[in-house]
Amino acid sequence: MLKNQAFLKLFLQEERPLMAYLLSATGDVHATDDLLQSVACILLEKLSEYDETRPFGGWAFGVARLEVIKWRQKACRLREVISEESMRLLAETAAEHGPETDQRYSFLRECLQKLGDAARRVMDMKYGQGRKIAEIAAATDRSVPAVEMILVRSRRNLRKCVEHKMSRFMENTR
């Protein structure tokens, strides 16, 4: 049986791919945080049931998938959500691209630092705090179109920066 320290090491290796899967499956940063915490608790509670001869990631993604299904059942009354087949494909893709996702995340943090203070603040309010564009506009004393333009330009700059760093990284690892 795994000890808590070994569990923590295995979970931390899968945390970002799990987060990517949960975010893809829910489209909601706050739901992703809640589900990731729930998955971690369930894995820890059921640690004695884990078969160490099997990959930990597969077990963790199985639990995550079940948690997403529960979340979807609650959320389907409120809005349309993706199909179970799409969820399965998202889980497979997230597991397959886990190391790449970690690298992109690292590059994203570096690229965020290159944004101006105002752009970083707007991005944090939108994606870190989950605030609506109208709220951000009011809080930053800008118009809604101005905030939308900051977000568009910031996302474009971040995508270009991460893609550039990723292509250089991939060239250096060949």
Phi and psi in degrees as GROMACS dihedral restraints (atoms count N, CA, C in turn):
[ dihedral_restraints ]
;  ai    aj    ak    al  type     phi  dphi    fc
    3     4     5     6     1   -70.0    20    10
    4     5     6     7     1   145.9    20    10
    6     7     8     9     1   -91.3    20    10
    7     8     9    10     1   165.0    20    10
    9    10    11    12     1   -57.6    20    10
   10    11    12    13     1   -37.6    20    10
   12    13    14    15     1   -66.2    20    10
   13    14    15    16     1   -42.1    20    10
   15    16    17    18     1   -66.6    20    10
   16    17    18    19     1   -39.9    20    10
   18    19    20    21     1   -59.3    20    10
   19    20    21    22     1   -47.3    20    10
   21    22    23    24     1   -59.4    20    10
   22    23    24    25     1   -42.4    20    10
   24    25    26    27     1   -61.9    20    10
   25    26    27    28     1   -46.6    20    10
   27    28    29    30     1   -64.7    20    10
   28    29    30    31     1   -41.7    20    10
   30    31    32    33     1   -65.1    20    10
   31    32    33    34     1   -43.6    20    10
   33    34    35    36     1   -63.3    20    10
   34    35    36    37     1   -29.9    20    10
   36    37    38    39     1   -67.5    20    10
   37    38    39    40     1   -28.8    20    10
   39    40    41    42     1  -100.4    20    10
   40    41    42    43     1    -6.0    20    10
   42    43    44    45     1   -58.9    20    10
   43    44    45    46     1   -49.2    20    10
   45    46    47    48     1   -67.6    20    10
   46    47    48    49     1   -45.1    20    10
   48    49    50    51     1   -60.2    20    10
   49    50    51    52     1   -37.8    20    10
   51    52    53    54     1   -63.1    20    10
   52    53    54    55     1   -43.5    20    10
   54    55    56    57     1   -62.4    20    10
   55    56    57    58     1   -42.0    20    10
   57    58    59    60     1   -62.2    20    10
   58    59    60    61     1   -43.0    20    10
   60    61    62    63     1   -63.0    20    10
   61    62    63    64     1   -48.5    20    10
   63    64    65    66     1   -63.1    20    10
   64    65    66    67     1   -39.8    20    10
   66    67    68    69     1   -66.3    20    10
   67    68    69    70     1   -41.3    20    10
   69    70    71    72     1   -63.4    20    10
   70    71    72    73     1   -38.2    20    10
   72    73    74    75     1   -76.2    20    10
   73    74    75    76     1   -29.4    20    10
   75    76    77    78     1  -105.6    20    10
   76    77    78    79     1   -32.6    20    10
   78    79    80    81     1    69.6    20    10
   79    80    81    82     1    17.7    20    10
   81    82    83    84     1  -135.9    20    10
   82    83    84    85     1   116.7    20    10
   84    85    86    87     1   -60.6    20    10
   85    86    87    88     1   -42.4    20    10
   87    88    89    90     1   -70.2    20    10
   88    89    90    91     1   -40.5    20    10
   90    91    92    93     1   -63.4    20    10
   91    92    93    94     1   -38.2    20    10
   93    94    95    96     1   -60.4    20    10
   94    95    96    97     1   -47.0    20    10
   96    97    98    99     1   -59.3    20    10
   97    98    99   100     1   -46.6    20    10
   99   100   101   102     1   -62.1    20    10
  100   101   102   103     1   -45.1    20    10
  102   103   104   105     1   -67.1    20    10
  103   104   105   106     1   -39.5    20    10
  105   106   107   108     1   -62.0    20    10
  106   107   108   109     1   -42.2    20    10
  108   109   110   111     1   -63.6    20    10
  109   110   111   112     1   -41.9    20    10
  111   112   113   114     1   -63.2    20    10
  112   113   114   115     1   -43.4    20    10
  114   115   116   117     1   -61.3    20    10
  115   116   117   118     1   -44.9    20    10
  117   118   119   120     1   -59.9    20    10
  118   119   120   121     1   -43.2    20    10
  120   121   122   123     1   -64.1    20    10
  121   122   123   124     1   -43.5    20    10
  123   124   125   126     1   -64.4    20    10
  124   125   126   127     1   -44.8    20    10
  126   127   128   129     1   -59.7    20    10
  127   128   129   130     1   -43.1    20    10
  129   130   131   132     1   -66.7    20    10
  130   131   132   133     1   -42.0    20    10
  132   133   134   135     1   -62.8    20    10
  133   134   135   136     1   -36.6    20    10
  135   136   137   138     1  -100.3    20    10
  136   137   138   139     1    17.5    20    10
  138   139   140   141     1   -55.7    20    10
  139   140   141   142     1   -34.8    20    10
  141   142   143   144     1   -67.4    20    10
  142   143   144   145     1   -20.1    20    10
  144   145   146   147     1   -88.7    20    10
  145   146   147   148     1    -9.8    20    10
  147   148   149   150     1   -70.2    20    10
  148   149   150   151     1   129.9    20    10
  150   151   152   153     1   -90.3    20    10
  151   152   153   154     1   105.6    20    10
  153   154   155   156     1   -65.8    20    10
  154   155   156   157     1   -10.0    20    10
  156   157   158   159     1   -81.1    20    10
  157   158   159   160     1    -9.9    20    10
  159   160   161   162     1  -107.3    20    10
  160   161   162   163     1   155.5    20    10
  162   163   164   165     1   -63.0    20    10
  163   164   165   166     1   134.3    20    10
  165   166   167   168     1   -63.5    20    10
  166   167   168   169     1   -39.7    20    10
  168   169   170   171     1   -58.5    20    10
  169   170   171   172     1   -41.1    20    10
  171   172   173   174     1   -62.7    20    10
  172   173   174   175     1   -41.3    20    10
  174   175   176   177     1   -65.2    20    10
  175   176   177   178     1   -45.2    20    10
  177   178   179   180     1   -63.1    20    10
  178   179   180   181     1   -42.8    20    10
  180   181   182   183     1   -67.9    20    10
  181   182   183   184     1   -32.5    20    10
  183   184   185   186     1   -63.4    20    10
  184   185   186   187     1   -44.0    20    10
  186   187   188   189     1   -65.0    20    10
  187   188   189   190     1   -42.6    20    10
  189   190   191   192     1   -61.3    20    10
  190   191   192   193     1   -42.0    20    10
  192   193   194   195     1   -60.8    20    10
  193   194   195   196     1   -42.5    20    10
  195   196   197   198     1   -64.8    20    10
  196   197   198   199     1   -38.1    20    10
  198   199   200   201     1   -67.0    20    10
  199   200   201   202     1   -37.0    20    10
  201   202   203   204     1   -65.9    20    10
  202   203   204   205     1   -39.9    20    10
  204   205   206   207     1   -59.9    20    10
  205   206   207   208     1   -44.1    20    10
  207   208   209   210     1   -61.9    20    10
  208   209   210   211     1   -43.9    20    10
  210   211   212   213     1   -61.4    20    10
  211   212   213   214     1   -42.9    20    10
  213   214   215   216     1   -62.6    20    10
  214   215   216   217     1   -39.8    20    10
  216   217   218   219     1   -60.5    20    10
  217   218   219   220     1   -39.4    20    10
  219   220   221   222     1   -72.1    20    10
  220   221   222   223     1   -40.7    20    10
  222   223   224   225     1   -77.9    20    10
  223   224   225   226     1   -23.4    20    10
  225   226   227   228     1   -64.0    20    10
  226   227   228   229     1   -23.2    20    10
  228   229   230   231     1   -70.5    20    10
  229   230   231   232     1   -26.0    20    10
  231   232   233   234     1   -95.3    20    10
  232   233   234   235     1   -33.1    20    10
  234   235   236   237     1  -162.2    20    10
  235   236   237   238     1   169.6    20    10
  237   238   239   240     1   -76.2    20    10
  238   239   240   241     1   138.9    20    10
  240   241   242   243     1  -127.6    20    10
  241   242   243   244     1   168.7    20    10
  243   244   245   246     1   -75.5    20    10
  244   245   246   247     1   160.0    20    10
  246   247   248   249     1   -72.7    20    10
  247   248   249   250     1   163.6    20    10
  249   250   251   252     1   -65.8    20    10
  250   251   252   253     1   -35.5    20    10
  252   253   254   255     1   -62.4    20    10
  253   254   255   256     1   -43.0    20    10
  255   256   257   258     1   -63.1    20    10
  256   257   258   259     1   -39.7    20    10
  258   259   260   261     1   -61.8    20    10
  259   260   261   262     1   -42.4    20    10
  261   262   263   264     1   -61.3    20    10
  262   263   264   265     1   -45.1    20    10
  264   265   266   267     1   -64.2    20    10
  265   266   267   268     1   -39.6    20    10
  267   268   269   270     1   -62.0    20    10
  268   269   270   271     1   -42.1    20    10
  270   271   272   273     1   -63.4    20    10
  271   272   273   274     1   -43.7    20    10
  273   274   275   276     1   -62.7    20    10
  274   275   276   277     1   -44.3    20    10
  276   277   278   279     1   -65.2    20    10
  277   278   279   280     1   -43.0    20    10
  279   280   281   282     1   -62.3    20    10
  280   281   282   283     1   -41.4    20    10
  282   283   284   285     1   -66.9    20    10
  283   284   285   286     1   -39.3    20    10
  285   286   287   288     1   -67.9    20    10
  286   287   288   289     1   -35.9    20    10
  288   289   290   291     1  -105.1    20    10
  289   290   291   292     1    19.2    20    10
  291   292   293   294     1   -52.9    20    10
  292   293   294   295     1   -53.7    20    10
  294   295   296   297     1   -61.4    20    10
  295   296   297   298     1   -39.1    20    10
  297   298   299   300     1   -64.5    20    10
  298   299   300   301     1   -38.8    20    10
  300   301   302   303     1   -62.8    20    10
  301   302   303   304     1   -41.5    20    10
  303   304   305   306     1   -59.2    20    10
  304   305   306   307     1   -44.2    20    10
  306   307   308   309     1   -66.0    20    10
  307   308   309   310     1   -43.3    20    10
  309   310   311   312     1   -62.1    20    10
  310   311   312   313     1   -39.7    20    10
  312   313   314   315     1   -61.7    20    10
  313   314   315   316     1   -43.2    20    10
  315   316   317   318     1   -62.0    20    10
  316   317   318   319     1   -45.0    20    10
  318   319   320   321     1   -65.4    20    10
  319   320   321   322     1   -37.1    20    10
  321   322   323   324     1   -60.7    20    10
  322   323   324   325     1   -42.9    20    10
  324   325   326   327     1   -60.5    20    10
  325   326   327   328     1   -42.3    20    10
  327   328   329   330     1   -63.7    20    10
  328   329   330   331     1   -43.4    20    10
  330   331   332   333     1   -68.0    20    10
  331   332   333   334     1   -34.6    20    10
  333   334   335   336     1   -59.7    20    10
  334   335   336   337     1   -35.8    20    10
  336   337   338   339     1   -66.6    20    10
  337   338   339   340     1   -21.8    20    10
  339   340   341   342     1   -81.4    20    10
  340   341   342   343     1   -16.5    20    10
  342   343   344   345     1   -70.4    20    10
  343   344   345   346     1   154.4    20    10
  345   346   347   348     1   -67.3    20    10
  346   347   348   349     1   163.3    20    10
  348   349   350   351     1   -58.4    20    10
  349   350   351   352     1   -44.0    20    10
  351   352   353   354     1   -63.4    20    10
  352   353   354   355     1   -44.0    20    10
  354   355   356   357     1   -64.9    20    10
  355   356   357   358     1   -42.8    20    10
  357   358   359   360     1   -61.6    20    10
  358   359   360   361     1   -40.5    20    10
  360   361   362   363     1   -64.7    20    10
  361   362   363   364     1   -44.2    20    10
  363   364   365   366     1   -64.9    20    10
  364   365   366   367     1   -42.7    20    10
  366   367   368   369     1   -61.7    20    10
  367   368   369   370     1   -42.2    20    10
  369   370   371   372     1   -64.5    20    10
  370   371   372   373     1   -42.4    20    10
  372   373   374   375     1   -63.4    20    10
  373   374   375   376     1   -39.5    20    10
  375   376   377   378     1   -75.3    20    10
  376   377   378   379     1   -52.7    20    10
  378   379   380   381     1   -97.7    20    10
  379   380   381   382     1   -29.7    20    10
  381   382   383   384     1   -81.8    20    10
  382   383   384   385     1   -39.9    20    10
  384   385   386   387     1  -102.7    20    10
  385   386   387   388     1   -12.5    20    10
  387   388   389   390     1    70.3    20    10
  388   389   390   391     1    28.5    20    10
  390   391   392   393     1   -81.9    20    10
  391   392   393   394     1   154.0    20    10
  393   394   395   396     1   -78.4    20    10
  394   395   396   397     1   155.2    20    10
  396   397   398   399     1   -59.8    20    10
  397   398   399   400     1   -40.0    20    10
  399   400   401   402     1   -62.2    20    10
  400   401   402   403     1   -38.0    20    10
  402   403   404   405     1   -65.3    20    10
  403   404   405   406     1   -41.9    20    10
  405   406   407   408     1   -63.9    20    10
  406   407   408   409     1   -42.8    20    10
  408   409   410   411     1   -58.6    20    10
  409   410   411   412     1   -45.6    20    10
  411   412   413   414     1   -65.3    20    10
  412   413   414   415     1   -41.9    20    10
  414   415   416   417     1   -69.4    20    10
  415   416   417   418     1   -28.3    20    10
  417   418   419   420     1  -104.5    20    10
  418   419   420   421     1     3.4    20    10
  420   421   422   423     1    57.2    20    10
  421   422   423   424     1    45.0    20    10
  423   424   425   426     1  -125.7    20    10
  424   425   426   427     1   164.7    20    10
  426   427   428   429     1   -79.7    20    10
  427   428   429   430     1   159.7    20    10
  429   430   431   432     1   -58.5    20    10
  430   431   432   433     1   -46.8    20    10
  432   433   434   435     1   -60.0    20    10
  433   434   435   436     1   -34.7    20    10
  435   436   437   438     1   -65.7    20    10
  436   437   438   439     1   -42.1    20    10
  438   439   440   441     1   -65.3    20    10
  439   440   441   442     1   -43.1    20    10
  441   442   443   444     1   -58.9    20    10
  442   443   444   445     1   -42.0    20    10
  444   445   446   447     1   -66.2    20    10
  445   446   447   448     1   -39.3    20    10
  447   448   449   450     1   -60.4    20    10
  448   449   450   451     1   -44.2    20    10
  450   451   452   453     1   -64.5    20    10
  451   452   453   454     1   -44.6    20    10
  453   454   455   456     1   -60.2    20    10
  454   455   456   457     1   -50.2    20    10
  456   457   458   459     1   -65.2    20    10
  457   458   459   460     1   -40.6    20    10
  459   460   461   462     1   -64.0    20    10
  460   461   462   463     1   -45.7    20    10
  462   463   464   465     1   -61.8    20    10
  463   464   465   466     1   -42.1    20    10
  465   466   467   468     1   -61.5    20    10
  466   467   468   469     1   -47.2    20    10
  468   469   470   471     1   -63.9    20    10
  469   470   471   472     1   -40.4    20    10
  471   472   473   474     1   -64.8    20    10
  472   473   474   475     1   -43.6    20    10
  474   475   476   477     1   -60.8    20    10
  475   476   477   478     1   -46.7    20    10
  477   478   479   480     1   -61.8    20    10
  478   479   480   481     1   -44.2    20    10
  480   481   482   483     1   -62.4    20    10
  481   482   483   484     1   -48.8    20    10
  483   484   485   486     1   -64.4    20    10
  484   485   486   487     1   -43.9    20    10
  486   487   488   489     1   -61.5    20    10
  487   488   489   490     1   -41.1    20    10
  489   490   491   492     1   -63.4    20    10
  490   491   492   493     1   -47.2    20    10
  492   493   494   495     1   -64.4    20    10
  493   494   495   496     1   -38.5    20    10
  495   496   497   498     1   -66.7    20    10
  496   497   498   499     1   -41.9    20    10
  498   499   500   501     1   -65.4    20    10
  499   500   501   502     1   -39.9    20    10
  501   502   503   504     1   -64.3    20    10
  502   503   504   505     1   -40.2    20    10
  504   505   506   507     1   -61.8    20    10
  505   506   507   508     1   -46.8    20    10
  507   508   509   510     1   -64.8    20    10
  508   509   510   511     1   -37.4    20    10
  510   511   512   513     1   -63.4    20    10
  511   512   513   514     1   -38.6    20    10
  513   514   515   516     1   -76.4    20    10
  514   515   516   517     1   -18.9    20    10
  516   517   518   519     1   -94.7    20    10
  517   518   519   520     1    -2.0    20    10
